[in-house]
């Protein structure tokens, strides 16, 4: 019974927001961000503040593809994740826009620790439009790598997470 109620509430929420205004097909978001990155404790990479950039394009209303690249270093090691996300943008009801993404992550560790791994990444965030062309963006990310970069028999996976804050230019919206 509770599953049916949950299904009905979900359907009503989705049906209620579909008529809202959407992003135009082909609209672009370009941005830069600063992020706190927390690397898996099993890695020889420390937690750090890093910087990066992103580019996204709306393929359909409410659906975008986004790529971001960042870099952070601590303890002589550098951590550089590359993300490719499929992003669902919740239809906006004000100048605030929620978005959720899932995708692929490729991590490169260099410096005092040399390794690479890849896996699945997830993202959730809030975009606040300052005007039609500029927005402030806050997002959280979680990455899960099923094969640990450190190749230890004691560790079966790596998990990294981060919180980013940045500015975005919204083009063709």
C-alpha positions in Angstrom: 0.0 0.0 0.0 2.8 2.5 0.9 4.5 1.8 -2.4 1.3 2.8 -4.3 1.0 6.0 -2.3 4.7 6.8 -3.0 4.2 6.1 -6.7 1.1 8.3 -6.8 2.8 11.2 -5.0 5.9 10.9 -7.3 3.6 10.9 -10.4 1.7 13.9 -9.2 4.9 15.8 -8.5 6.3 15.1 -11.9 3.1 15.8 -13.7 2.7 19.1 -11.8 6.1 20.5 -12.8 6.3 19.4 -16.5 4.4 22.5 -17.8 6.9 24.9 -16.3 9.3 26.8 -18.5 12.3 24.8 -19.6 15.9 25.6 -20.7 16.2 26.0 -24.4 17.7 23.2 -26.4 21.3 24.1 -27.2 21.7 26.5 -24.2 25.1 26.4 -22.7 26.5 26.8 -19.2 30.2 27.7 -18.7 31.7 28.1 -15.2 34.5 28.0 -12.8 34.5 26.8 -9.3 36.5 26.3 -6.0 35.9 23.0 -4.2 36.7 21.2 -1.0 37.8 17.7 -2.0 37.8 14.8 0.5 39.8 11.9 -0.9 39.3 8.3 0.2 41.2 7.6 3.5 43.0 4.6 1.9 44.7 6.9 -0.7 47.9 8.8 0.0 46.2 12.0 -1.1 45.2 14.6 1.5 42.0 16.6 1.6 42.3 20.0 0.0 40.8 23.0 -1.6 41.0 22.9 -5.4 39.8 24.7 -8.5 38.2 23.7 -11.8 36.0 24.5 -14.7 32.8 23.1 -16.3 30.9 23.2 -19.5 27.3 21.9 -20.1 24.8 21.9 -22.9 21.1 21.3 -22.8 20.2 18.6 -25.3 16.5 18.6 -24.3 14.3 20.7 -22.0 15.4 19.8 -18.4 18.2 17.5 -19.6 21.8 18.5 -20.1 25.2 16.9 -20.5 28.0 18.4 -18.4 31.7 17.9 -18.2 33.9 19.3 -15.5 37.6 19.0 -14.6 39.2 20.0 -11.3 42.5 19.8 -9.5 43.5 19.9 -5.9 46.8 19.1 -4.2 47.9 18.3 -0.6 50.9 16.5 0.9 52.8 16.6 -2.3 50.1 14.7 -4.2 47.7 16.1 -6.8 44.2 14.8 -7.4 42.5 15.6 -10.7 39.0 14.3 -11.4 37.3 14.5 -14.8 33.5 14.1 -14.6 30.9 13.5 -17.4 27.3 13.8 -16.2 23.8 13.4 -17.5 22.0 16.1 -15.6 18.3 16.5 -14.8 17.4 20.1 -14.2 14.2 20.5 -12.0 11.9 23.0 -13.7 12.5 26.4 -12.0 9.9 28.1 -10.0 12.0 31.1 -9.1 15.6 32.3 -9.7 16.7 29.1 -7.9 17.2 25.9 -9.9 17.8 22.4 -8.5 19.7 19.8 -10.5 20.8 16.2 -10.2 23.4 14.3 -12.2 24.9 10.8 -12.6 27.8 9.9 -14.7 31.4 8.7 -15.2 34.5 9.9 -13.3 38.1 9.4 -14.2 40.6 10.2 -11.4 44.3 10.9 -11.9 46.6 11.1 -8.9 50.1 12.5 -9.5 53.1 13.8 -7.6 54.2 11.8 -4.5 51.4 9.3 -5.3 50.9 8.0 -8.9 47.7 6.2 -9.7 44.5 6.3 -11.9 41.0 4.9 -11.4 37.5 5.4 -12.7 34.0 4.8 -11.6 30.5 6.3 -11.1 29.8 9.8 -9.9 26.8 11.5 -8.6 26.0 15.2 -8.2 23.2 17.4 -6.7 23.2 21.2 -6.5 21.5 24.5 -6.6 21.9 27.3 -9.2 20.9 30.8 -8.2 20.5 33.2 -11.1 21.8 36.6 -10.4 20.4 37.8 -13.7 19.5 36.1 -17.1 23.2 35.4 -17.9 25.0 34.9 -14.6 24.5 32.4 -11.8 26.1 31.3 -8.5 26.2 27.5 -8.2 26.6 25.3 -5.2 27.0 21.5 -5.7 28.0 18.4 -3.9 29.6 15.4 -5.5 30.2 11.7 -4.6 32.4 9.4 -6.6 32.6 5.6 -6.2 35.4 3.6 -7.7 34.8 -0.2 -7.6 38.5 -1.0 -8.1 40.7 0.8 -5.6 43.5 2.9 -7.1 45.8 1.7 -4.3 45.3 -1.9 -5.4 45.4 -3.1 -1.8 43.7 -6.4 -0.9 42.4 -4.7 2.2 40.5 -2.1 0.3 37.8 -3.1 -2.3 36.7 0.4 -3.4 37.6 4.1 -3.2 35.1 6.8 -2.5 35.8 10.5 -2.9 33.5 13.4 -2.3 33.5 17.2 -2.6 31.6 20.4 -2.3 32.0 23.2 -4.9 31.0 26.8 -5.1 31.4 28.8 -8.3 30.1 31.2 -11.0 28.5 30.3 -14.2 27.8 32.1 -17.5 24.4 31.0 -18.9 24.4 31.4 -22.7 21.4 31.2 -25.1 18.8 30.8 -22.4 
